[in-house]
Amino acid sequence: MKGNDTVTIHLPRKADYASLVRLAVSGIASKIGFDIDVIEDIKVAVSEVCNKIVSMDPESRDKYYDIIFRLFDDGLKVQFTVPGEIAGKMFEGESGEFAYAIISSLMDEFSVDCNGDCVITMGKNLGAE
């Protein structure tokens, strides 16, 4: 693969779409050249964020969030854009801290930046162990 591609998914904030996200992540990571074990790690990390997003505000099932996949020759960046009031609470408490630890251990990069809406970014480099 040469160059940089961007894939954006705009999803309802419903758990029903977790399998769609996992399928998309699998195809994208495979296209870049990640091996099956790394693809599984990426799927777990992305699923963890998706699960936190949909579980934070059960009353807002009619709302949406975006996932942007940025593909590079040497890796992948995944960005989630969510309202600040949700992301601010996602990684609090025992469950949130555990999710943060899992994602941090599986990905080469992981950050949560809030300024109004929050952008959750994770990255994986090709060839990184």
C-alpha positions, 0 to 999 in steps of 0.5 A: 500500500502506498500513500495515506488513506482515510476511512470514516464511519459515522455510527449510532451510539448502539451496541448493535454496531460493534460487529460492523466496527470489528469487521472494518478494523479487521479489513483495514488492519489486514490491508496495511499488513498487520499479522493476525495477532496484532489485528486481534489486539487492534480489534480488542482496543477499538471494541473497548472504546466503542463499548465505553462510548455506547455504555456511557449514556444509555438514554442517548441511543439516537445520537452518533459518534465518528471513527476515523481510520487513518492508514499509513504505509507503516501503521494505523491511527484510529480517532473517535470523536465523542461529546466531552461529557461522555469521554470525560467519564469513560476512563474513570473508576475501576472499570474505566481504569481497567479499559484504559490499561488494556488499550494502553497495553495493546496499542503503541499510542493512546490519548484522550484530548478534550476541548469541547468534544473529545478526540480519543486517538490510538495508533499501532505501528507496523512491525512494532511488538 
